[in-house]
Structures are given as C-alpha cells and as structure tokens.
Amino acid sequence: MNDQITTKTIAIPWQEKPAETTDVIWRYSNNPIIKRDAIPTSNSVFNSAVVPFEDGYAGVFRCDNKAVQMDIFAGFSKDGINWDINHQPIEFEAGNTQMIDSDYKYDPRVTFIEDRYWITWCNGYHGPTIGIGYTFDFKEFFQCENAFLPFNRNGVLFPEKINGKYAMLSRPSDNGHTPFGDIYISYSPDIKYWGEHRCVMKASPFEDSAWQCTKIGAGSVPILTDEGWLMIYHGVINTCNGFRYSMGAAILDKENPDKVKFRTQPYLLSPQTTYECMGDVPNVVFPCATLHSIDEDKIAIYYGAADTVVGLAFGHISEIVKFTKENSL
Ligand code: BMA
C-alpha cells in the first residue's frame, strides 16, 4: 500500500486507492489520525471539522474531557494529518447577541463564507440546539444567537448564499439519544433569524436501505459539483446491539437544495475496523468535514470513529457522484 502523502502547495491529504479496493472511498492506512489522548485532559477526540487556513489547515475539535464534559477546541496542522490541538477550549466573546449560554458544545462543523469561518455545533441550551459562531483567525471567536429552538443537532451551513440567503441543514431531535431524525433546510438573511424551513430528506424505509432507516443527519459542508450539492451524511440503524452509524452521500439540487436528486442506497463507509467498532460508543462512523479539490478530483473525509478518535478516508469526487447516481434510492 502506498503510504506516501502527496504534497503540493496546500495539497489536500491524499493516499492512492489500494489496488484491492473496489469501494469508492477508502481509509487512510495510518488511521486513526487523532488519538483519544491527543491533549492531556481528553478522554476522547472525535466528531471534528477542518478547513484550509493560511499555509495549512485549521480545525475545531470535539474533545470530551475526563469528567466527560463536551467542548470544542481549535487546532492547527501543516499537512491535515498531524494536528496540534489547543489545550484550552475555545472561549467565545459575544457576537450578534449577549446571550451566549452554553452548557456544552459538541460535533462542530466549520464553513468559510465570504470573509470568515463560521462554526456550527450542538449547543447545550436547555437541551441540544444549534450554536453558531465565527472567527477570522482561529484566535478570537464570537458566538451568535442559537439558530433554532431546542431540540436540534447536526447544523451544517452551505458555503455560499443560496438565492441571496444563508442556508443551513439541521436535524430536529429530542433531548436524548433521539430514535428518529430527518434532514431539514432553513434560510436566513443575516445568520440570526432563521425560517423557510423545508424537509430535505427522511430516514429510509427499512426494506429499502436499513443502514439509514432510523435517523439521518448532515455530515460535512456540501460541495458544489456539476450535478448539484454533494452532501456526505450519516445514517443510523437501531440494532439489537444499539445504534450503528454509517456514512452515505446525496446530491441536492443546486438552486433548490431541498430537492434530493440522488442518494446512496448502499452506504459509502460503515464501521468495520477495530477503531470504528471499539471505543466509547462502538460501531460509529460520523463524518463532520472534508478537504477537497474539484480540480484534482480528490476528497478527504474526516470522521469520528466510535466516539473516541478521528479517522480519515479518501475518494475521487467524480466517482462518488457517479456511484451516488448509479446506486440511488
Ligand atoms: C449522536 C451524537 C454524536 C455521536 C453519536 C453516536 O447522537 O451524540 O455526537 O457521535 O450520537 O454516539
């Protein structure tokens, strides 16, 4: 197996597809890239988000500490593989509101829009809802109004305005380990006030595609392709051993992303390796970010594994799009 990471000026992390692989995405051979004890206080580092930043990459990492308090931490990397994560959690100043209450923060996503990096996360405010903040430099952070009422999770912003408005995917939920969940889209003129809520995609019928029959949630920031918005998402089946989280892809209409054009019937990646099947919550792959290059036709998908560590998987965008079209529900 080729262990070399190709480097160019801010080339995305990459490893060629192993000859024996027939799947459209494949795991990095040195997974997990971030271990559970990446910082001295961490019990686990998992569902986390990365973006290109300056001459390398920056990220926002979910680190649960040894009291299992959930918070988000900034981190930096030159190559997207080796990360230095700050030992202190992000401290937010007031952004577009003074009300920045937060009992906990987890499962961040990061989206660059126009002039700044927007961070969305699951924010504890009388239960889980979608927190939003921004930074220009990953040093100072500003927290805005929560996007929605509790209960909601998996808020993911589109990287550009759609029809003149900010757009966000989310997954209304309950206060616990939610046994249901569909993906909605909401729009905002200013990031503060959200409305025009539309259903995008529901959990699938058991008999059609059981890996995503209990609940689904948006994963990484949607990527604009010739076919529409490519969205990597997670799907869950409730088994006799509890929830099992896998990863799939959907293509949403460019102008009206509440229209699903295609959606994978088979999963793209399911928990199969030791670090995905063993950990604090076994059998979880949970995508939260990608680094990608449309020109080079490459994508690197960052995902939490077993709620314990961070894994990385690679693919060719054109192959994922083709696979999604040819194997659509
Ligand atoms: C979800 C969230 C995720 C977690 C997943 C599996 O409800 O809490 O953070 O990865 O469950 O435990």
Residues whose N, C-alpha, C, O or C-beta is under 5 A from the ligand:
A	BS01	BMA	D107 V281 V284 F286 D307
